[in-house]
């Protein structure tokens, strides 16, 4: 047993509430470490890539996009959803070219992390793109 297993919640049952084009919403009935039971709402997402693209002038490439959930035009790093079965590096190259027109001669995977682990299982993989 791992040292931190006492922190884990046990899934007792789950129900899908919504199946969408990009996300699913699931309700999990869980048993907490202290024995109490509660319900967690979990957004399932296939994951995405984020690209930190740096120009030869050492400038970071960003894109402006309207995002309905924020109801604003946001300044973001180029990013995009991973298609089923798609290689992460291929996705990063595709998204960078689609969103900015840049194609890097060097691209390197830096880290994978959860975007909002309090309610979503989406993992973001950050790539460094250089020599654009």
Secondary structure by P-SEA (a helix, b strand, c coil): ccccccccccccccccccccccbbbbbbbccccccccbbbbbbbbcccccccccccccbbbbbbbbbccccccccccccccccccccaaaaaaaaaaacccccccbbbbccccccccccccbbbbbbbbccc
